[in-house]
Amino acid sequence: MRPLLKTRRVVGAVAAVAALGAAFTSGVVAGAGSKAVAQPASAPRGLLDDAADQIAGNALTAVDRQTLDAAAIQGMLRAAGDQWGTWAEGAAVSTARYVGIGVWLRTGRAGEIVVARVSDGSSAAQAGIRAGDEVRAVDTVSTSGLTAPVVAAAMRGLPGSSVSVVTRRGTALRTLRLVRAAVPAAGVAVALERTRSGPSVGHITVPAFTRGTGHDVRAAVAKLRADHTSGVVLDLRGNPGGLLDEAVETASAFLDGGSVVSYTRRDGSTVHLDAVGPGDASVPLVVLVDGGTASAAEVVAGALQDRKRAALVGSRTFGKGTVQEPRTLADGSALEMTVARYSTPSGRSLEGGGLEPDIEIAPASAPDVAVRRALDVLAGLVADSAPLAGGRG
């Protein structure tokens, strides 16, 4: 069964893109496993039903059954040690458009929930939320102890509905009421840069791995080569992940076959994913990464680093290397749980430690510092790959 880092049935978290406040997801396995679990019409009421009725009917603080169900399911996932698993009511979101406030979320090193990226034109952007802001509460519920996928799920809702979000920047707290809306997924962006030594290079930014990303990256590389640019900077900073097949396709744009990633389930079975189709294995390449580079983005960066295909410039990546599998429950809600762990072509695990760049940039540096350093490294690679003028003596 071929994995997808995000599928149509996955809601509530991850990878994906701006509008949900998506968190970092390493992968979602889709296919035969994504099926409804039928419940007999006359199923006897159990301990959980009894407890929920007692709490809903008699607890000092009023709480509805939907809230109790969500808490129970999240508790089961936590009991399984699954920090990335989540559950969400209703139909899953599209991989092209999302309904939310327009932010990506990540979990910080100290467990705090941090905004990794803000979608242009979204309600979050209009309210002045910026990357690096901490999310302290959603609808009066503290985010302390919660994972980014759970907070992302709380930010979702129907178009036109509102959500209260408390953010912190430095020591300043702000309480904002934001209106949810459908936000298109950010696409691949291409720009031209000039190195200090003169050669023109392409700067390809991939904000997330949504449907069609791999094709767009391949097309961008081909166009840049046709325009006689000398190299490519692949910018994966702040990329929380997305669809695994699109990540494999993106890595394949720079590889001539061979391994990209593998994943192993708890029974020990391992699936190996290789590069698909011919790629440009000769264009000088630098990959920009940072602490917001996670999941599918780490799959791409790890493959290109292991295969000695690219130099990584930036700061250590997030370290999200597990696979989530979506299941549709009997009521149509979506359960997403961790079922496997990724490894790079050399066998490195992505979980926890992340990827160490070849050229380190301080995490607090301004974004253009990393870009300038990447261009300098790329200029060196371009010079090394240039044909010699004349013969050797």
Secondary structure by P-SEA (a helix, b strand, c coil): ccccccccccccccccccccccccccbbbbccccccccccccccccaaaaaaaaaaccccccccaaaaaaaaaaaaaaaaccccccccccbbbbccccccccbbbbbccccccccccccccccccccccccccccccccccccccccaaaaaaaacccccbbbbbbbbcccbbbbbbbbbcccccccbbbbbbbcccbbbbbbbbbcccccaaaaaaaaaaaaaaaacccbbbbbccccccccaaaaaaaaaacccccccccccccccbbbbbcccccccccccbbbbbcccccaaaaaaaaaaaaaccbbbccccccccbbbbbbbbccccbbbbbbcbbbbcccccccccccccccccccccccaaaaaaaaaaaaaaaaaaacccccccc
